[in-house]
Amino acid sequence: MPLRYINCTFAYRAHHPVLTSLSVEFPPGCTVLLGPNGAGKSTLMLLGASVLAPNVGRVTWGGLDGCSRRERKSYRRRVGWLPQHVSPVPGLTVREQAAYAGWLKGLSKREAWDRSAAALERVRLTELAERRGHELSGGQLRRLGIAQTIVHQAELVLLDEPTAGLDPVQRGVFRDLVADLSDTVQFIVSTHQTEDLADIYDTVMVFDHGTPVFQGTTREFFALASASSSPDRRAEDAYRSLVRGEV
Ligand SMILES: Nc1ncnc2c1ncn2[C@@H]1O[C@H](COP(=O)(O)OP(=O)(O)OP(=O)(O)O)[C@@H](O)[C@H]1O
C-alpha cells in the first residue's frame, strides 16, 4: 500500500517551512530515501510515523489518516518507526525492551511478551534476549530497534539512517535482515549510504530542500550515472547528478 503525503506543509519555526505543499507517494515495496544533510528526510519520516503532524495536509497509509485524532492510534499500530538513535531502556533485558515497545503500541502485556520472542527471532537476537540492552553492540542495538518496530506486527516500517556508524559486516547483516523481512514488511529507509542499493530496494527517492528531485526504480536511478562510471561508483555518480552537496 502506498504511503501518501497529501499537500503537506510543515515548519519547526514559524515562517521557515521545511516542507511546502508537498504531495508525494511512496509505493509498496522497499524504498530508499537519499538526500543531503538538512534536506528534510528525517522530518518526512517523522510525519510518516505520525510522530509529527503537518501544519497543513494529511499523511495516509492503508486507508488510515495518521493526522486524524480518531485514526492515529490504529495508524501508529500498523506503522513502525526507528529513529536515528536507539537507546537501551535502563534495567530492561533485550526481550523486555522489545515487549515494552509492543505494550506502548497497545498490545496487552501477555501479547507483547509472546510476540517479543518472535520479533527477536526475526532479527536474530534470540540468543541475547536475556542480556541488558546496554550490553549490546551498536549493530545489535539497531536490530533490537527493528524488533521494536515489528513486535506489534507493523506492516510499514520507517528506518532513519539505520546503518550510520556501523562497520561493513554489520551493514551487511542489516541489509540481509531488511531483504529477509521485506516479504511481510514495506520499508522506507533514509540513508547516506549508497552502496548495495540494488540488492535491497525497489524504489529510490532523492530529496533536496524539502522536495523530491527524483523518484523511480533502482534501475532508472542507476541509469543517471555516466556510462564511464565503474559499477561500485554508479550509485554515487547518479546521486551526484541530482544533488550538488556542499564541499
Ligand atoms: N527540532 C528541530 N527544530 C528546528 N529545526 C529543525 C529541527 N529538526 C530539523 N530542523 C531543521 O529542518 C530542516 C530539515 O532537517 P531534517 O533533519 O529533516 O533533514 P535531514 O535530511 O534528515 O538531514 P540529515 O541527513 O542531516 O539527518 C533542517 O534545516 C533542520 O535544521
The ligand as an SDF file (V2000), in Angstrom:
LIG
                    3D

 31 33  0  0  0  0  0  0  0  0999 V2000
   13.7540   20.0130   16.0320 N   0  0  0  0  0  0  0  0  0  0  0  0
   14.0290   20.9370   15.1050 C   0  0  0  0  0  0  0  0  0  0  0  0
   13.8520   22.2490   15.3510 N   0  0  0  0  0  0  0  0  0  0  0  0
   14.0940   23.1900   14.4210 C   0  0  0  0  0  0  0  0  0  0  0  0
   14.5530   22.9060   13.1650 N   0  0  0  0  0  0  0  0  0  0  0  0
   14.7650   21.6230   12.8650 C   0  0  0  0  0  0  0  0  0  0  0  0
   14.5150   20.5630   13.8110 C   0  0  0  0  0  0  0  0  0  0  0  0
   14.8110   19.3840   13.2240 N   0  0  0  0  0  0  0  0  0  0  0  0
   15.2250   19.6870   11.9610 C   0  0  0  0  0  0  0  0  0  0  0  0
   15.1970   21.0000   11.7640 N   0  0  0  0  0  0  0  0  0  0  0  0
   15.5450   21.6940   10.5060 C   0  0  0  0  0  0  0  0  0  0  0  0
   14.7250   21.1770    9.4700 O   0  0  0  0  0  0  0  0  0  0  0  0
   15.4590   21.0200    8.2730 C   0  0  0  0  0  0  0  0  0  0  0  0
   15.3790   19.5650    7.8040 C   0  0  0  0  0  0  0  0  0  0  0  0
   16.0220   18.7510    8.7880 O   0  0  0  0  0  0  0  0  0  0  0  0
   15.9730   17.1590    8.7160 P   0  0  0  0  0  0  0  0  0  0  0  0
   16.6020   16.6560    9.9800 O   0  0  0  0  0  0  0  0  0  0  0  0
   14.5970   16.7110    8.3970 O   0  0  0  0  0  0  0  0  0  0  0  0
   16.9310   16.8780    7.4700 O   0  0  0  0  0  0  0  0  0  0  0  0
   17.6700   15.5180    7.0540 P   0  0  0  0  0  0  0  0  0  0  0  0
   17.5580   15.4330    5.5690 O   0  0  0  0  0  0  0  0  0  0  0  0
   17.1380   14.3820    7.8390 O   0  0  0  0  0  0  0  0  0  0  0  0
   19.1720   15.8220    7.4790 O   0  0  0  0  0  0  0  0  0  0  0  0
   20.3390   14.7810    7.9180 P   0  0  0  0  0  0  0  0  0  0  0  0
   20.6760   13.9950    6.7040 O   0  0  0  0  0  0  0  0  0  0  0  0
   21.4480   15.6910    8.3210 O   0  0  0  0  0  0  0  0  0  0  0  0
   19.8140   13.9600    9.0590 O   0  0  0  0  0  0  0  0  0  0  0  0
   16.8840   21.4830    8.5730 C   0  0  0  0  0  0  0  0  0  0  0  0
   17.0180   22.8100    8.1430 O   0  0  0  0  0  0  0  0  0  0  0  0
   16.9710   21.4070   10.0840 C   0  0  0  0  0  0  0  0  0  0  0  0
   17.8550   22.3730   10.5860 O   0  0  0  0  0  0  0  0  0  0  0  0
  1  2  1  0
  2  3  1  0
  2  7  2  0
  3  4  2  0
  4  5  1  0
  5  6  2  0
  6  7  1  0
  6 10  1  0
  7  8  1  0
  8  9  2  0
  9 10  1  0
 10 11  1  0
 11 12  1  0
 11 30  1  0
 12 13  1  0
 13 14  1  0
 13 28  1  0
 14 15  1  0
 15 16  1  0
 16 17  2  0
 16 18  1  0
 16 19  1  0
 19 20  1  0
 20 21  2  0
 20 22  1  0
 20 23  1  0
 23 24  1  0
 24 25  2  0
 24 26  1  0
 24 27  1  0
 28 29  1  0
 28 30  1  0
 30 31  1  0
M  END
$$$$
